[in-house]
Amino acid sequence: MGRNAYSGFKVKHACGHIAFYERLLPQGFTDDQARLAAREGKLTWLEQRDCQSCHYKDQPEVRLDELRRRGLSVPDLPRLTGTEKQMSWARKIRAGKLDEVVSRYSYLCHQLESQRQRGTISAQVLDQRRCVYNRAVTQIVAHADAGWWIEQRGMAAADMLRHAVSV
């Protein structure tokens, strides 16, 4: 879109939003032509992708759809509440944390299935533990307060699940 190397770059993303990038100077190039080519490549790449707001808005839903395909009844993501600045930051944190939680949930379910196949736990215990994990994921997803997500930014997914189970 608008490309003025001195003032910055306006990029129209695939989602239709326009974003301004102040500096796009790739590092590690000694040749100016190579640096300019790399910058043009970066601009083209940015134009082909959604803006950060759209990316962080849609990414958690994709991960939750993955859980729904596995049969987990996960509610839709609630709209975040808080100041605009908090919501912007929390959107990014929530996307990352939900990604971690889904990965951890998948790992735990795989571990349970392995234990059941080896005969170390019964099908009834497997179902009980899955129910507990499902409830924990649902509780985590249900948080709408941007401040809560910001406070949890340093907490590991395993700890988030453990804490949700104990509440």
N, C-alpha and C positions, 0 to 999 in steps of 0.2 A: 504494500500500500504506500504510505508516505515514507520516503526514505531520505532523511537528511542526517548525515553522519555526525554533524556537530550538535544538533539539538536532540536527537534520538530517533526512534523509529515507531511509527504507528503500524500495527499489524491487525488485519482483519482475520480473525480465527474462523475455523470451520463452523463454529456454533453461531457465527454472525456478529459476535461482540468484537469491539475494537479495543485493543490494549496498547499502551504506550510503553516502550522499553527505552530507557535512557542510554544504556551502553551495551553494545554487543560486540565486544572486542575479544575474540578468541585468543587464548594464551598459547604460548609455545611455538609460535611461528616466527621465523626470522625474515621470511620473504613477505613483503606487503601484499603482493598479488595473491599469495596463498591465504593470507589473513582475510583479505576481502572476499575471496571465494568461500572461505569457511563461514564468514558472516552472512553471506547471501544464502548459503546452505542452511544456516540456523534460522534465518527469516522464513525461508520456504518451509522448513520443518514446522515452525510455529504457526504458519498460515494453515497447515494441514491438520492441526489439532485444535481441540476445544480450549477456550481460555481456562485459567486456573479455577475461576468460580464454578464454571460448568463442570469441569473435571472433578472437583472435590464434592460437587453436589451429586453427581451421578455415580461415582465410584463405589460408595457404600451400598447403594441399591443393587449394583451388579453382584457384590459379594453376598448380600442377603438373598438374592435370587438363587445363588448357588446353594444356600442352606435350604431354601424352599424346595428346590429340586430333590434334595435328600429327604424330604418329608417333614422338615421342621417347620412348625407353624410360627413364623416370625412376623411380628407386626411391621407395618410400614414405618419408615423413619419419621419421627415427629419433627416438626419444624423447630429449629433452635430458637431459644429465647435468650435475650440479653442485649447488650449494646451492639451496634453494627460492627465495631472493632472486635468485640468478643466473639460474635457469631462468625466473622471471617476467619479468625484464628481457630476457633473450635471446629469449624467445618473441615479444616485440614487435619487437625488432631483426630477428629472422629473418623475420618476416612482411613487414616493410618491404624488407629486402634481397632477399628472393626475388621480391617484386613488381618491384623494379628490375632484377634479373637476367633475369627473364622478358621484361620490356619491352626490355631491351638485346639479348637473344637474338632476339626478334622483329625488331628493327631490323636486326641483322646478317644474318639470313636474308633479309630483304627486300632488303638491299643486294646480297647474293650473287646473288639471283634477277635483280635488275636488271642486274648485270654480265654474267650469263649471256645474258640476252635481247639485250644490246647486242653480245655476242660478244667481250667483253674477257676472259672466262675460259671454260674448257671445262667440260663436264658432269662430267668426272673431277675437276677441281680443285674444283668446287662440292661434290661429294660428300665430298672429303677435308676441306675446310674445315668443312662441316656436321658431320662426324664429330668433328673437333677441338672445335667448339663444344658438341656433345652431351656429350662426355667432360668438358668443363669444368663444364657445368651439373650433371652427375651428381656430380662431385667436391664441388661446393659444397653440394648438397643433402645429401650423405652426412655432413656434419659434425654430430656429436651433442654435442660439448662446448659448454656454454653460454658458457664463457670465451672460446672461439674467436669466437663470434658477437659477444660484447661487444667484443672486440679489433678486430673488423672493422667496427664501427658507423660509422666515419668514412670507410671506403673506398668509392669509387665502384664501381658494378656493372661498368663496363668494366674497371677495375683488378682486380676480383675474378676476372673471366673470364680476363684476361690472366695473372694469377698462377697460376690453376688450370691453364692450358695449359702454362705453363713448368715446372710441377712434375713 
